[in-house]
């Protein structure tokens, strides 16, 4: 199969071949709801047509302020389908910093998750001369809100009804066009093109050994390249099912439910997992504490004792973490500290460091 040159081309190819397969899931009110490739394509298309009808043109930029959720995925892919650049802004950024990002990127549109992010952008709108439109994903608490420069996502979609050139628009996106403008602490990071993303996800997928049908849990903000490039885009390329948290507070519970085969996170996530497991072990009986310490050290050392620990103790610990099926683990910000690397290896988990913008694996 010929390699796709852009993210919109990749999506089109996967939809045509695997339309009825599940590619996303989101837990809502206790139920994991599946989204197929065809469902994903339909939602991306209707948002993209709405953005085009609202005036978004190739080469423009759209900022998105939201927690990681399926709607962020739809919006992000719709922006790319329009030939524009998606600017993922961390939802906890202060208003002054958001203003700086919007001005520096020249974003003509800001898509916000709900009332909190809307208030933030409204407060700095006058200082962002390129900003023409604010789109609101979740209208909860905003029933009586009205502003000529704001529109709900539902109404944006309605405004694009009747457009019929979406396929042609996505096909015209060139590999060298900017797909994302990355935001770093204190400034903008870099521009990433479609071609660069496609090279990265092809190389990283081979290095990591991911497989179609793998499952992952999205735990990082979309502003983190590990989630966006090595998470979402990698998953689209290699047909990994992305599972989205019910809310950030249910991450531990959702991890145990999903039992991912692929886990891409950052060092902080591994530090939290290590701290939680260590705290549980500290509250165990003296015998359980001794068994835990022995099993981790034996697992890290390997050999006969490691095999014995893997039979008697380690499966229960991995199961408690939600890692009973885990095959692939990686971080994208920096290599994990030696103490946590020893602990992970003791559990039988090798956590690789993959730079989101460097082909192949990087070692500390």
N, C-alpha and C positions, 0 to 999 in steps of 0.2 A: 504494500500500500504506500502510495506517495506521501511523503511527509508534508504536513500542513505548514504554511509559512507564517501564519498569524493566528492569534487566539480566535477571532471570528471564523476563520477557515477551519480551524480545529473543531470548534463547536459544530459547524455545519456538517463536517465529515462524520463526527461521532453520532450525531442525531440521525443521519441517513442510514448508518450501519446498525446502531444499537438503540433505536428510538424507544423501545419498550422496556429497556433495562433501567433499574433504579440507579441513580447517581448521587442523590442527596437524601438525607433524612433530617427531620426536625421533631424534637419531642415537644408536644403541646398537651397540657392537661393529662399527663401520664401516658400518652400514646405517641409512638414514633410514627410519623407520617412520611410516606415515601414520595419522592419526586423523580419521575423518569426523565430521560434525556429529552423526550418530546415535550414534557411539561416544562422543563427548563428552557427549551428553545422558545416555546410560546410566550413565557413570561418575559424573557429577554427581549423578544421581538416587540411586544406591546409597549414595554417601557422605552425601548429604543425609538419606536415610531413617535411616541409622545415627546421625547426629547428633541427629535428632529423637527416636529411640528412647532415646538416651543422656541426653535431658533438655534439649537446646537449644531455646529458645523465641524467638519474635519479640521483638526489642528487646534480645536478649543480645549478647554480644561474644565472638569467638574470636580468639586470637592465633596467627599462623603464623610459625614460625621455620624457614626453609629457603632453599636456593639456588633460583633461578628454574628451574623444571622443569615438565613437564606435570602432575605430581601436585599442584603448588601451584595450578595453574589449576583442576583439578577441585575441590580443597578450597575455594578461594576462591568459586567459583560455587555450590558446595553451601551454604556459609554464607549467601550472599546469598539463595539459594532458600528457606532457613529463615526469612527475614525478620530475620536477625541482621546484625551489623556485623563485617566482616573487618578485623583489625588485622595488617598485614604488618610484621614486625619484621626488621630487617637481621640476617642470620645471624652477623655479626661483632660484634654488640653484646655488651658485657660483662654478666656476670650481674647486677650491681647495677642496671644500666640496664634490663635485661629485667624485673627485679622491679618497678621503678618503673612501667614501661609496663603490666604486668599489673595492678598495683594501681589505677593511674589510670583504666584502661579498664574495670575490673571484669570482666575476661575470666573466664568460667567454664570455659573449655577452652583448652588450648594444643596445637597440632598441630606436632610437631617432625619434622625430616627424618630424623635418625638418632641414633646414640649420642652424638655430640658435643653436639648441641643438647639431647638428653634429660638428660645430666649437668648441663647449665647450669640447666635448669628444675627438676630435682630438688633442686638446691642452694639454690634460693630459694623452693621451694614453700611452706614453712611461713610465710613472710612475705606470702603472697598469699591472703587468706582466702576470696576468691570462687572460686579455682581448684579445680575438682572433678575434672577429668579431663585426662589427657595422652594424646594419640594419636600413635603413632610410625609414620611413613610407611615407613621402610626398617629392617627388623629385623636387618640384617647385623651380626654380632658380639654379638647380644642373644638368642641361642637359649635360654639358660638364665635370662634375666632375668624376674623376676616381681614385680609390685607391684600391689596392689589398686586403686590410683588411675591405673594406666596400661593401655593397650590398643593393640594393633597396628591399623593401618588396615584390614587384612584382617578382623580380629575385629570392629572397629567396623561394617564393612559387613555382616558376618554377623548382627550384632545387630539390623539394620534390616530383615532379610528378612521379608516378609509384610506390611509396611506398604503401604497402597494409596491413600493420600491425598496423595501428593507433588504431583500436578498441582494439586490444590485449594490446597495450602499455598503453592506458588509464585504462583498466581493471586491470592492474598490479600495479597501484598506491595504496599505502597502507594508511589507515587512520592516522597512526602515522608519515607519511612523512611530511616534512616541506612544506607548501604551500606558505608562505610569510615571508620575512625578513623585519620587520618594521623599518623605519628610524625616529628618533626623533631629536630634536634640539641638536646638539653637539655630537651625537653618534647614535648607533644602538639601537633600542628599544628592541624587543623580536622576537623570532621565533614563528610562529603560524602554527600549524598542521592542516591538513584537518579535523581531528576529532574535534578539538577545534572550528573551524569555524562552522562545522555542528551543534554542540551543541548550539553555540551562536545564530545562525540564527533561529534555532528551538525555543529556549526559548524566544528570543526577538520578534519573530513574534507573539507568543501567548500573550506576555505582551502588545504589542502595538495594537493588534487586527486588523492586516492588513488582506486583503482579496484578492483572485485572481481577476484580473481585475482592481485593484487599479492602479493609475498613479502617477509617481513621476518625478521630474525634478532633474537631476544630476548637482549640483551647486558647489561641492567641488572638489579639486584635488584628484586623485586616491591614492596619498600618504597618505591621511587622512583616518584612519580606519573607520570613520563614513561613508565615501563614498564607500570604498571598501568592508568592511564587512557588515555594517548595511545599505548599499545602494545596490551595485551590487549583492553581494551574497544573501542577504536577498530577493532581488527582484527575483532572479532566483529560490530560494526555494519556494516562495509564489506566483509566477506568477504575479508579479507587473511589469507593463510596464515602462521601463526606457526611459525617453526623454532627449536627449542631445542637449545642447545649440548650436545655430548657431555660436556664438562666445561669449566670456565672456562679451562683451559689451552689448549683447542683453538679458542679464539675466532677467531684469525687464519685457521687452516685452514678452519674452518666457514664463515667469511665468503666465502672464495674459492669454496667448494663451492656455497653457496646462491645467490650472486650476487643479493642482494636488489634489488628495485625500490624498496623503502621502507626507510629506515634511521633509526630514532629512537634517540637516544643522549643523552649529556651532554657537556659541554665536555671533561671528562677523557678520554673515549673519542677525541674528535677530536684532542686533544693527543697521545695515544699513537700514533695513526695518523700524524700529522704527524712526530713524533719518529722513528718507525720508518722512514718513507720517506726522511726527511732523512739518517738514518744510512746507509741503503743507498746513497744517492746519494754520500755522502762517501767511501764505499769503492769507488766506480766509477772508471773511467779518467778522465783529464783531459777527453777528448772527450765522454764520457758525462755528466760533471758539467756541462760547458758546455751541452750539449743540454738537460739537465734544467732548469737555471736559465732558459735561454731559453724553453723550452716553458711553464713555469709563468708567467713574466712576460707572454709573448705571449698565453697563454690568458686571463689575467686582464684584459688590455687589450682583447682582442677584435680585430675588424677582419680584414684579410687575413692578418696574421701569426698571429693567433689561430686562424684557420681552417686555416692551414698546420700549425701545431703540433698541432691536433686531428687532422690526417690522419697526421702522421709520428711523433709521440712520445706524446701524451697517452693514446691508447687502451691502450697497453702498461702505463702506470703505473696507470690505473684498473683494468685487468684484474688486475694484481698485488695490488691492494688488495681485489679482489672487488667492485668498483663498475662493472663493465662494463655492467650493465643499470640502474643506479641512476637513478631519476627524481625521488624525493622524499627529502629529508634534513632533519632537524629536531632541535633540542635543546629540553629543557624546563626546564633549571635557570637558564641565563643565556645571553646572546648570546656566541658564540665570539669570542676575541680577534682583533684586526684582522690580525695576522700569519697566523693560521690561516685566517681568512676569505679573505685574498688567495690563499693556497695552494689552498684548496678551489675558489675561483672560477677559479683557473688551470687546475684539473682539469675545469672545466665543471660544478661542483657548487655549488648555492646552498643553504647551510645556514640554515634559518629557525629563529627562536626562537618557540616556541608555549608560552605560559603554560598549564599544565594546568587552571587555574581562571579563565581569562579567554577569552571567545569571541574568535576571530579571531587574527590574527598580531600579535606585538609586535616592534618593532624597537629595537635598542640606541640 
